[in-house]
Amino acid sequence: MINTGKLAGRTLFITGASRGIGKAIALKAARDGANIVIAAKTADPHPKLPGTIFTAAKEIEGVGGQALPCIVDVRDEGSVVSAVENAVKQFGGIDVVVNNASAISLTGTQDTPMKRYDLMHQINTRGTYLVSKVCIPHLLKSPNPHILNISPPLNMSARWFKDHVAYTMAKYGMSMCVLGMAEEFRSDGIACNALWPRTAIITAAMEMLGGSEVDKQCRTPEIMADAAYAMLCKDSRSYTGNFAVDDDVLRAEGVTDFDKYAIDPTYPLLPDFFLDEFDASAVQKATSLGAKPKFVDGKIAQEAPKEGAAGGGQVAQVFAHIESFLSSELVDNTRAVYSFEVTGDEPGKWYLDLKNGGGSCGQGDPPTTKADATFVMRSDDFFKMFSGNLKPTAAFMTGKMKISGDMGKALKLEKLMGKLKSKL
């Protein structure tokens, strides 16, 4: 996505712009010669997350933009008002607002403390509303004003709520701001749109949350920056009320090479939340196009239980097959212990140790060490996953599998699926 200069001299107020997607959007606009208000909390270096408003300002100025670093807590009205006033004083106005600041906790109702609930709603929903509200009087004076929220399409499917209802509500609050404000300010010419990534985006926060090697299944923040740039360059009176996905935006602009945004194009991409195309229905579609499933009526095709397998059930079959190809090489390449809590017709606990010795598996808890990652799923979905008819990422994104522990090591399970698939 080539810079066109359309944002030259324009002022962008970007929350959470000290790192990640926010900073990537800031740098993209700065290459046009835009003015960037870096509205974020990080003034001093974070012990785990790199970047401050001052280091971001230096990078922005290094690529041709003007920067105003502002210490802003979007939960605090006074903090936001002060930053907006300073921005107008410094640059003469505000043309674009990017509501990027967000908090996340992928926890169920019983596991979400009210302090965490309040944090997500105060930053995501209230912060977006507040920043937009304070900036709108200045946007009304801009020749091409835009509000862009980094939030998902509104999808009322229950599966996007049931595992993390507090987070979904808070994130959808940002999207509802788009829905309402796009119509409220349509006649005033203020565009209000949402942008969401098709896949996981690698950021410092994602690396911290996801664990080791999660980056290989992610795209870089630059795909979001390029998509945001394309949207912010559009005519605000004709382009508003859209819930856009990054690669759709770029494809419409003529971009065809998306491998350049991938950390490692050889790895399968980890899909982001709230997008239905990663539903298990994709498996059914693949089957209708000629893909041959390895299970029939919920049973592994043409395969008898291995002699001695506990209970002779199909879960036991899977672990019997896993046991047959355990090796020191597999252990060296994985270095993880997995625990499986299986529900449904064949309930029970199983483990897979790919960290110690030549590897081992069986019923119960791991005998020698604590699991790095724990999976909870129904037995029928368990078969489908291990027989290649349900990808682990699809199972997770559709709520058919819950994961706790080291997400990076959990993602290594997908490679194991490929090894086992040919044996089932």
C-alpha positions in Angstrom: 0.0 0.0 0.0 1.9 3.0 -1.3 1.7 6.3 0.5 -0.1 8.9 -1.6 0.5 12.1 0.5 -3.3 12.5 1.1 -2.7 12.8 4.9 0.0 15.4 4.6 -0.6 18.2 7.2 -3.6 16.3 8.7 -3.7 15.7 12.5 -4.4 12.2 13.8 -5.3 11.7 17.5 -4.4 8.0 18.1 -5.0 6.3 21.4 -2.6 3.5 22.4 -0.1 4.7 19.8 3.1 4.0 21.8 3.3 0.4 20.4 1.6 -2.2 18.3 -1.2 -1.5 15.8 -1.6 2.1 17.0 2.0 2.9 16.4 2.0 1.2 13.0 -0.9 3.3 11.9 0.9 6.4 13.2 4.0 5.6 11.3 2.1 5.0 8.1 0.4 8.4 8.3 3.6 10.1 9.3 5.2 9.0 6.1 2.7 11.4 4.4 3.9 14.2 6.7 0.9 13.9 9.0 0.8 15.3 12.6 0.4 12.5 15.2 -1.0 12.9 18.7 0.3 9.9 20.6 -2.3 9.5 23.3 -1.1 6.7 25.6 -0.3 6.0 29.2 3.3 4.7 28.8 5.6 7.5 29.6 8.2 5.3 31.4 9.5 2.0 30.0 7.3 -1.0 30.8 9.1 -4.0 32.3 7.7 -6.4 29.7 6.3 -4.2 26.8 8.8 -2.1 24.8 8.0 1.5 23.7 6.8 4.7 25.3 5.1 7.8 23.9 8.5 9.4 23.6 10.2 6.6 21.7 7.2 6.5 19.4 7.4 10.2 18.9 11.1 9.9 17.8 10.2 7.1 15.3 7.3 9.2 13.9 9.5 12.2 13.4 12.2 10.0 11.9 9.9 9.1 9.0 8.7 12.6 8.3 5.8 13.3 10.6 5.3 15.7 13.5 4.6 14.2 16.9 2.9 15.3 20.1 3.4 12.8 22.9 0.6 13.1 25.5 0.2 11.1 28.7 -3.4 10.0 28.4 -5.6 7.6 30.4 -8.8 7.2 28.2 -10.7 6.4 31.4 -10.1 9.9 32.8 -12.1 12.7 31.2 -9.7 15.4 32.3 -6.8 13.6 30.8 -8.5 13.3 27.4 -9.8 16.9 27.4 -6.3 18.2 28.2 -4.7 16.1 25.4 -7.2 17.3 22.9 -6.7 20.9 23.9 -2.9 20.5 23.6 -3.4 18.9 20.2 -5.5 21.8 18.8 -3.1 24.3 20.3 -0.1 22.6 18.7 -1.5 21.7 15.3 -4.6 23.9 14.9 -7.2 21.2 14.9 -8.0 17.4 14.6 -8.8 15.6 11.4 -8.8 11.9 12.4 -9.4 10.0 15.6 -8.2 6.4 15.8 -9.7 4.6 18.9 -7.1 1.8 19.3 -6.6 1.6 23.1 -8.1 -1.6 24.4 -8.0 -4.1 27.3 -8.6 -7.8 27.0 -9.3 -10.8 29.3 -10.5 -14.0 27.7 -12.2 -15.3 30.9 -15.6 -16.7 31.6 -18.1 -15.0 34.0 -17.0 -16.8 37.1 -13.3 -16.1 36.4 -13.6 -12.4 35.6 -13.1 -10.2 38.6 -15.2 -7.0 38.6 -12.1 -5.0 38.6 -11.1 -6.6 35.3 -14.6 -6.2 33.9 -14.6 -2.5 34.8 -11.2 -2.0 33.3 -12.3 -3.5 29.9 -15.5 -1.5 29.8 -13.9 1.8 30.9 -11.1 1.5 28.3 -12.8 -0.1 25.4 -16.4 1.2 25.4 -16.3 4.3 27.6 -12.8 5.4 26.4 -13.8 5.2 22.8 -17.0 7.1 23.5 -15.2 9.7 25.5 -12.4 10.4 23.1 -14.8 10.6 20.1 -17.1 12.9 22.0 -14.3 15.3 23.0 -12.8 15.3 19.5 -16.0 15.7 17.5 -16.3 19.6 17.8 -12.9 19.8 16.2 -13.6 17.1 13.6 -16.6 19.2 12.5 -14.1 21.8 11.3 -12.1 19.3 9.2 -12.5 19.0 5.4 -12.3 15.2 5.6 -13.0 14.0 9.2 -12.7 10.4 10.2 -13.3 8.3 13.4 -11.8 4.8 13.1 -12.3 2.3 15.8 -10.2 -0.9 16.0 -13.1 -3.1 16.8 -14.9 -6.1 15.2 -18.0 -6.5 13.1 -21.1 -6.9 15.3 -21.8 -10.6 15.4 -24.6 -11.8 17.7 -23.7 -15.5 17.5 -23.7 -16.9 21.0 -20.3 -18.6 20.6 -18.6 -15.2 20.6 -20.1 -14.4 24.0 -20.1 -17.7 25.9 -16.4 -18.0 26.7 -15.6 -14.4 27.4 -18.8 -12.4 27.7 -17.2 -9.5 29.5 -14.6 -8.9 26.8 -17.1 -9.4 24.0 -19.5 -6.8 25.5 -16.6 -4.3 26.0 -15.3 -4.8 22.5 -18.7 -4.7 20.9 -19.3 -1.4 22.8 -16.6 0.1 20.5 -18.4 -1.3 17.5 -21.8 0.1 18.7 -20.1 3.5 18.8 -19.5 3.1 15.1 -23.0 1.9 14.4 -24.6 4.9 16.2 -22.2 7.7 15.4 -22.0 6.9 11.7 -25.7 7.7 11.4 -25.6 10.5 14.0 -22.9 12.5 12.2 -23.6 11.4 8.6 -25.1 14.7 7.6 -22.1 16.5 9.2 -19.7 14.6 7.0 -17.8 12.8 9.8 -17.0 9.2 8.8 -17.2 6.6 11.5 -15.9 3.1 10.6 -14.4 0.0 12.3 -11.4 -2.0 11.2 -10.6 -5.5 12.4 -7.8 -8.0 11.5 -8.6 -11.3 9.7 -5.8 -13.0 11.7 -4.0 -12.5 14.9 -1.5 -9.6 14.8 1.8 -10.0 16.4 2.5 -7.3 19.0 4.5 -7.2 22.2 1.3 -7.8 24.1 0.4 -10.8 21.9 3.9 -12.3 22.5 3.5 -11.9 26.2 0.0 -13.4 26.2 0.5 -16.1 23.6 3.8 -17.5 24.7 6.7 -18.8 22.6 6.3 -19.2 18.8 2.9 -17.7 18.6 4.4 -15.1 16.2 4.8 -17.6 13.4 1.0 -17.8 13.0 0.4 -14.1 13.0 0.6 -11.2 10.6 2.5 -7.9 11.3 0.7 -4.7 12.4 1.6 -3.2 9.0 -1.4 -4.9 7.4 -3.7 -3.0 9.8 -1.7 0.2 9.2 -2.0 -0.1 5.4 -5.8 -0.9 5.7 -6.4 2.0 8.0 -4.5 4.3 5.7 -6.6 3.3 2.8 -9.8 4.0 4.8 -8.7 7.3 6.2 -7.8 8.6 2.7 -11.4 8.0 1.5 -14.1 10.7 1.3 -15.7 10.9 4.7 -19.1 11.8 3.3 -19.3 8.7 1.1 -17.4 6.2 3.2 -19.0 5.7 6.6 -20.7 3.1 8.8 -18.4 0.2 7.6 -17.2 -2.7 9.6 -14.1 -3.6 7.6 -11.6 -6.4 7.7 -8.0 -5.6 6.9 -7.3 -7.8 3.9 -10.7 -7.1 2.4 -9.9 -3.4 2.4 -6.5 -4.0 0.8 -7.8 -6.4 -1.7 -10.2 -3.7 -2.9 -7.2 -1.4 -3.3 -5.5 -3.9 -5.6 -3.2 -5.6 -3.1 -2.7 -9.3 -4.0 0.5 -10.3 -2.0 -0.5 -10.9 1.6 2.5 -13.1 2.4 4.6 -10.0 2.9 2.5 -9.4 6.1 3.0 -12.8 7.5 5.7 -13.5 10.0 6.3 -16.9 8.4 4.2 -17.6 5.3 4.8 -21.3 5.7 2.7 -21.5 8.9 -1.1 -21.6 9.1 -2.5 -18.2 10.2 -4.2 -18.0 13.6 -7.7 -16.5 12.9 -9.0 -13.6 15.0 -12.2 -13.6 17.0 -15.7 -12.6 15.8 -15.4 -13.7 12.1 -17.6 -16.5 11.0 -15.6 -17.7 8.1 -13.5 -19.7 10.5 -16.5 -21.7 11.5 -16.5 -25.5 11.4 -18.9 -25.1 8.5 -15.7 -24.5 6.4 -14.9 -28.2 7.0 -18.3 -29.2 5.6 -17.7 -27.0 2.6 -14.3 -28.6 2.0 -15.9 -32.0 2.1 -18.5 -31.0 -0.4 -15.7 -29.9 -2.8 -14.1 -33.3 -2.6 -12.0 -33.5 0.6 -12.3 -37.0 2.1 -12.9 -37.2 5.8 -11.1 -39.8 7.9 -14.1 -40.5 10.1 -17.6 -41.8 9.3 -20.6 -41.2 11.5 -18.2 -39.9 14.2 -15.9 -43.0 14.0 -12.5 -43.2 12.7 -12.7 -45.0 9.3 -11.2 -48.4 8.7 -9.4 -48.6 12.0 -9.9 -51.0 14.9 -9.0 -50.1 18.4 -5.4 -50.9 19.3 -5.2 -54.0 21.5 -4.9 -52.9 25.1 -6.2 -49.4 24.6 -8.1 -48.3 27.7 -11.8 -49.0 27.3 -11.4 -49.6 23.5 -13.1 -46.2 22.9 -12.2 -43.8 20.1 -10.3 -41.4 22.4 -8.2 -44.4 23.5 -7.7 -45.2 19.8 -6.3 -41.8 19.2 -3.8 -42.0 22.1 -2.8 -45.5 21.0 -1.9 -44.1 17.6 0.0 -41.2 19.2 1.9 -43.7 21.3 3.0 -45.5 18.1 4.9 -42.6 16.7 6.4 -41.0 19.9 10.1 -40.3 19.5 12.9 -38.3 21.0 12.9 -36.2 17.8 9.3 -35.3 18.4 10.1 -34.4 22.0 13.0 -32.2 20.9 10.8 -30.4 18.4 7.9 -29.8 20.8 9.1 -29.5 24.4 5.6 -29.4 25.9 3.3 -31.4 28.1 -0.4 -31.4 27.2 -3.5 -32.3 29.2 -6.8 -33.1 27.7 -10.1 -32.9 29.6 -12.6 -34.8 27.4 -16.3 -34.5 27.9 -19.3 -36.0 26.1 -19.7 -39.7 25.3 -16.2 -40.7 26.5 -15.4 -38.4 29.4 -12.0 -38.6 31.0 -8.6 -37.0 31.5 -5.6 -37.8 29.2 -2.1 -36.5 28.9 0.6 -36.2 26.2 4.2 -35.6 27.4 6.4 -34.4 24.6 9.0 -32.8 27.0 10.6 -35.7 28.8 12.5 -38.8 27.6 11.1 -40.3 24.4 7.6 -39.0 25.1 4.6 -40.7 26.7 0.8 -40.5 26.9 -2.0 -42.1 28.8 -5.0 -41.5 31.0 -5.1 -39.2 34.0 -2.8 -36.2 34.8 0.7 -36.0 33.5 2.7 -38.1 36.0 6.0 -36.2 36.0 5.3 -32.6 35.5 2.5 -30.0 35.2 0.9 -29.5 31.8 2.1 -26.5 29.8 -1.3 -26.3 28.1 -4.7 -27.8 28.9 -7.4 -28.5 26.3 -11.1 -29.0 27.2 -13.4 -30.4 24.5 -16.1 -33.0 23.7 -15.0 -36.4 22.6 -16.6 -36.1 19.1 -14.7 -32.9 18.4 -11.6 -34.5 19.8 -11.8 -37.2 17.1 -12.4 -34.7 14.4 -9.4 -32.7 15.4 -7.0 -35.6 15.6 -8.2 -37.1 12.3 -7.7 -33.9 10.4 -11.3 -32.8 10.0 -11.2 -30.0 12.5 -8.2 -27.7 12.8 -7.2 -26.8 16.4 -7.4 -23.1 15.6 -10.9 -23.5 14.1 -11.9 -25.6 17.2 -10.7 -22.8 19.5 -12.2 -19.9 17.5 -15.6 -21.6 17.3 -15.7 -22.4 21.0 -15.4 -26.2 20.6 -12.1 -26.2 22.4 -11.0 -24.2 25.4 -7.3 -23.7 26.1 -5.5 -22.6 29.2 -1.8 -22.3 29.8 0.9 -21.4 27.3 -0.8 -20.5 24.0 2.4 -20.7 22.1 3.0 -24.3 23.1 -0.7 -25.1 22.5 -0.3 -23.9 18.9 2.4 -26.5 18.3 -0.3 -29.1 18.6 -1.4 -28.2 15.0 1.9 -29.7 13.7 1.2 -32.8 15.7 -2.2 -33.1 13.9 -0.4 -33.2 10.6 1.9 -36.1 11.7 -1.0 -38.1 13.1 -3.4 -37.4 10.3 -1.7 -39.8 7.9 -1.9 -42.6 10.5 -5.7 -42.4 11.2 
